[in-house]
Amino acid sequence: MNLTLRTLRNACAPAAALTALMVSVSLHAATPAESGYVGEYRGRSVDTITQLALLDDNTFCFAVTGGVLDMLMAGRWKAEGSGVRLQQVRQDQTLFPAYARKVAALGAMVEFDFHGPTLSSARAPVFAVSADDKAPATLRPLFGPDHSSWSENYPLPPLPAEAVRYFYLGDVVEEAPGKPAVVKVVQYRLDGANSVRVGFDPLQALPLMSQRAELKGDMLFLSGSRLGRRRALDPEVVQTVRTGCIAPALNPGAPRPAPKQGETPPLEPLRTFTVSPSAIQGTPFFEAKSN
């Protein structure tokens, strides 16, 4: 098996595990003008490998492995001018995965524990609680802007359960290039649980990719930068990216797999909404430690 197939397969594996693999997707075939772009392209820098597979049904899988953040993106592509346009599609998943359980020793108190390694990727995470369904007028920052040294856990002192029927997590995001930043907030409800573990999914905070690509000879340029030479698609690569990368993104109705024995399923968000950054007020819950 070559490096290209191995890397794409490894990149697609996490996505394949999050959704049903056998999904039927009804799409159009590439036009004669587009068919010259069908293929696999690979670029390499000092610490990253970038791979793009353009399939003949006008879908694509784009993988970046290595560096600070591994990324796996999928979507559709079509002719545009002298090149093609790649438009990412992804399922709308929560920015803040939350896992809750019942701890008898806590009694009528609720504890929150924030996962430092993933939250370190958030731009400006905020938190709030409420006793009813009404969203709070303000959200308090979890960390200060100078927070740079991260621990594994950030626990809050336990809070009275009657004041924490709902909790809110948010981050400052740009929903599209050029648009003003907003705070994207996820609301959860606690139904009997009293111990909550919170993380962050950095890929959900990124704007959807929309890039133009153009072939010059057999070399593909992505947004003006050289990516790689066109290669014929290996059938194994096609199967890998269809099931592990493209199908999960283009089939948002696919059910989540049931948790394995012993696993705790994540909480389902009640809703996701946006507020102005001016809603962020107060001192951080966790101040940076002085040296």
GUMAR-275678 format. One record per atom (N, C-alpha, C): y, z, x. Coordinates in steps of 0.05 Angstrom, whole numbers, plus 5000, padded with zeros to 4 digits. Example, Ala and Ser with C-alpha at 12.3 -4.5 7.8 and 13.67 -1.06 7.14 Angstrom:
<atoms>
488651565264 491051565246 493451565264 495551425257 497951435273 500151575258 
</atoms>
This chain:
<atoms>
497650005017 500050005000 502550005018 504549845012 506849825029 508850045023 510850085041 512850295038 514450265012 515050015004 516649974980 515150084956 512650014953 511150104929 510950404930 510350514954 509950804956 512550954948 514850854958 517350994952 518050974923 517850744911 518450714883 516550874866 514050884873 512151044858 512851334859 513551434883 514351714885 516851774870 518751594870 521251634856 520851644826 519051474816 518551454788 516851684777 515351824794 513452024785 514752234767 517052354775 518152564758 518952464730 520052224728 520752114702 518352064685 516151974698 513751914683 512552164671 512952384685 511852644675 513452754651 515852644646 517552754625 517352614599 515752404598 515552244573 512952104571 512252004547 509751864544 509951604560 507751534574 507751304591 507451044576 505851034556 505350784543 507250744520 509450604525 511550564506 512050264503 512150174478 512649884474 515649844472 516749664488 519649604488 519949304483 521449244462 521848964454 524448864467 524248684486 526548584501 526348284504 528548164512 528647874516 527947804545 526947554549 526347464576 528847354589 528847354616 531047254631 531446954626 533946864625 534546584622 534046444648 533946174647 533546024673 535646094694 538146144685 540246214705 539746484716 538546664701 538046934710 535446964726 533546784722 530946814734 530946824764 533046704776 533246714806 533746994817 534547174799 535147444808 532647624806 530647544791 528347714787 526947764814 526548014820 525348084846 525948364853 525248434878 525548704888 527348694913 529248884915 531148894937 531149174949 531349184975 531249444988 533249455011 534749675011 536649725033 536049995046 537050035069 536550285084 539050355100 539650615100 541750725117 540450945134 542151095148 541051305166 539251495151 540051585127 538451795114 537551725085 538051475077 537251405049 535851135049 534151105028 532950845021 533850774993 534950534989 535850444963 534150214955 533050224930 531250014920 532049934892 531949674887 532649564861 530549364853 529449404829 527449214818 528749094793 529148824793 530148674770 527748534757 527048614733 524748504720 525548264703 523448094696 524047854681 524647894652 524548144642 525248204614 528148314613 529648274635 532448374637 532748674637 530748804647 530949094653 530849134683 531849374691 531749434720 531149724725 530349784749 529950054759 531350074786 533050274789 534650304814 534050584825 533050594849 532250854861 533650894887 534751134891 535951224916 534551474925 533251464947 531751694957 532751784984 532852044989 533952155013 536852235009 538052355029 540852435026 541052695010 543452734998 543952974983 542452984956 542352754942 541252754915 539552504911 536952534904 535252314897 536052224868 536151964864 536951864838 534951644829 534451644803 532751434791 534151344766 534951094765 536550994743 535150734732 535450694706 534350464693 536350354673 535950104665 537649984645 537149694641 539149554633 538949264627 540849104645 540148854650 541848684666 542148414653 544348284657 544848024645 546847864662 546847604658 548647424673 551547494667 553247484687 556147524684 557547374706 558947164698 560246994717 558346864737 558846894763 557146784783 554946974792 554747204778 552647404785 551447524760 550647774762 549547924739 550748194738 550648324714 551648584710 549348784704 549249004719 547249214714 548549444698 547449504675 548549714658 546349924654 546850164664 544850384662 544650484633 542150554626 541550684600 539950934607 540551164594 538951404598 538951574573 536851734571 536651924549 538752134553 539952224531 541952444532 540452704533 540352824556 539053074560 541053284568 540353534565 542253744570 543053774599 545553834604 546553894631 545254154642 544754344623 543954604632 541254684619 538954614632 536454714621 536355014620 535455124597 535355414594 532555494584 531555704596 528855804589 529156094581 528056164558 528356434547 525656564541 525556824544 523056974538 523857254528 521957394516 522357664506 521357864527 523058044534 522358264553 522758524538 520558664533 520658904517 522359124530 522359134556 523759344570 526759324566 527859094559 530659054555 531659174528 529859214510 530659324484 532559144469 534959264462 536959114447 539058994465 538358934490 540158804509 539158534516 540958364526 540258084534 541258044563 539457934579 540157874607 540257574612 542057494629 542257214638 542057204668 540457004677 540056964706 540656664712 542456614730 543356344736 542156254763 541056014763 539655904786 541555774805 542055914828 544155824847 543655544859 541255474869 540955214882 541654974865 541054984839 541754754822 544654774813 545655014806 548355044797 550354984820 549454984845 551254914867 552154624865 550654454850 551354174846 553354134824 553854344807 555754314785 558554314796 560354174782 563054154791 564654414786 564454524762 565954764755 564554894731 562155004734 560655114711 562055344698 561855354671 563055564655 561055684636 561655924626 559756064609 561256234588 560056254565 561156434544 558856504525 559256714509 557356804489 558956854463 557556864440 558756924415 556757054396 557757204377 556057334357 555457154334 557056944330 556656754308 556756474318 556556274300 556355994307 559055874315 561156024313 563855914319 564155904350 564855664360 565155634389 567455804399 567255924422 569356084433 571755914441 574156034439 576555884446 576855834476 575656014492 575755994521 573056024533 572755914557 570255934572 570956034600 569356214610 569956344636 568356204658 569656154681 568156034703 565956214714 563656094720 561556244733 562156304762 563356104776 563856144804 566756054810 567856154831 570556074840 570455804855 572755674858 572855414872 572155434901 572255674913 571655714942 568855814946 567155804925 564355894928 562755694943 561755764967 560355564983 557655674994 557155924991 554656045001 553056124976 550556004973 549156034948 546656204951 546256384932 543756534930 541856404911 539356494910 537356394892 537956474863 538956714859 539356824832 542156944830 543256914806 545857044799 545457174772 544657424771 544257564746 546757694736 547257684709 549357834697 548358104688 550058304686 549258554674 548358504645 546358644635 545458594608 547658634587 547658474566 549658474545 548358564519 549858694500 548758774475 547858524459 545458534448 544258314434 545958224410 547258414396 548858334372 551258164380 552058164405 554358004414 553457744426 550857694428 549857464443 547857314426 548557244402 546757084386 546856784394 549156714406 549556444416 550656454444 550056254460 551256244486 551955954493 553955924511 555055654516 555255614547 554555374555 554655304583 556155034585 557855004604 559354754607 560054684636 560854444639 561654354666 563854134662 565554114682 567653904682 566353644690 566553434673 565353174678 567352954672 566852724683 568252474675 566252304661 566552274634 564452134619 564451834624 566551724635 566551444643 568651414665 568251224683 570151184705 572951124694 574951274705 577651234697 578551404673 576751534660 577451704637 578151984647 579852134632 580552404641 578152584640 578152784657 575952974658 575953144633 573553224624 573253404601 571153614609 571053824593 568854024596 566653954576 564353884586 562053824568 560554084564 560354174539 559354434533 556754404517 554754564524 552154574510 551954844496 551354844470 551055084455 548055144450 547255394454 544555484449 544555724430 542355764416 542055994399 539556154409 539856414410 537756594417 536256684392 533756614390 532156694367 530056894376 530857144380 528857354387 528557394417 529157194434 528857234463 531157404473 530757524496 532957694508 533157674538 531757474550 531957424579 532057124583 534357034594 534856744596 535356664625 533956454633 534256334659 535556064656 537756014671 539355774667 539555614693 539155354691 539455174714 541454954708 541454744724 543354524721 541954264729 542454054714 541353784719 543553604729 543953574755 546253424766 546353134757 543953004753 543952724745 545352674718 545152874700 546352834674 549452844675 550452954697 553352974700 554652714710 553052534721 554052294732 554852084711 557051934714 557651724695 555451514696 554951374674 553051154673 553850934693 551850834708 552450624727 552950364713 554950224721 555549954712 556549794737 554849634748 555549494773 554849194771 556449044785 556048754786 554548684811 552548504809 550948414832 551148114834 551048014859 551147724863 549447654887 547847444883 546147334905 547747134921 547647164948 548746974966 546446884984 545346654978 542746584991 540646754978 539046894995 537147084984 537947374988 540547414996 541547685000 543147774975 542448014964 543848114941 546048304950 548448264938 550648434943 551248594917 551348854919 551749034896 554549154898 556249084879 559049164879 560349094906 559648864917 560848764942 559448854967 557649044965 556249144989 553449034991 552648965015 550048845020 547849045013 545948964996 543649134989 541149055004 540148814999 537648725012 536848445003 534848345017 533948075011 532048074987 532047854973 530347834949 527447804958 525647954945 522747934950 521347904923 519047784924 517447754900 516448034892 516348084866 515548334855 512448364856 511548574868 508748644868 507948734840 505748644829 504948734802 504649034799 503849174820 503749464819 506449584817 508449474831 511149564829 512149534800 511649294788 512549244761 511449454742 508849504744 507549704726 508749984731 509250054756 510350314763 513050354751 514850154754 517550194745 517750174714 516050014702 516049994673 515350264660 513250384670 512250634657 513750884666 514450894692 515651144702 518651144703 519950914700 522850904703 524250784679 523350544671 524750394650 524050494622 521450524616 520750604589 521950874581 521951074598 523151334589 526051304583 527551134598 530451104593 531050944568 529450734563 530050554541 528650634515 527150854515 525750934491 526551234486 528951284476 529951554473 528351714452 526851584435 525351724414 522651824424 521951774449 519351864459 519152164458 517052274447 516852564445 516452694472 517452934475 516953084500 514053174501 512853164525 510153254527 509953554521 507753644510 507353924504 507154074531 508354314532 508154464558 505254544564 504654554590 502054634598 501654934593 499155014593 498555294589 499855464610 501355674600 502755844618 505655764623 506455524615 509155424619 510855514595 513355574600 515355634579 516955394573 516955294548 518555054542 521555124543 523254934550 526154984550 527155014522 529355164519 530755184494 531954914486 531954864460 533154624449 536154674444 537954524455 540854564449 541454524419 543254694409 544154644381 545954404379 547754384398 549554154399 550954144426 552053904432 553653864456 556353754447 558553864458 561153784451 562953804475 565453694473 567253704495 569853854487 571053984507 573554114504 575354054528 577854124525 579754074547 579254264570 579754184595 579454364618 581254614615 583354594598 585154824594 583655054581 581255004569 579755224557 578455404578 578355324603 577255484624 579255694632 578655944627 580556164633 579056414643 580456584657 579256834666 578256814695 577457044705 576457054732 573456984733 572456884755 569556804756 567757044752 565456994739 563457194736 562357284763 562157094782 561057144808 563057064829 564257254842 566257204862 564857134889 566156964904 565056894931 565157144949 563057184964 562957414982 564557365007 566257555014 567857525038 566157575063 566857425084 565357455109 566157705124 
</atoms>
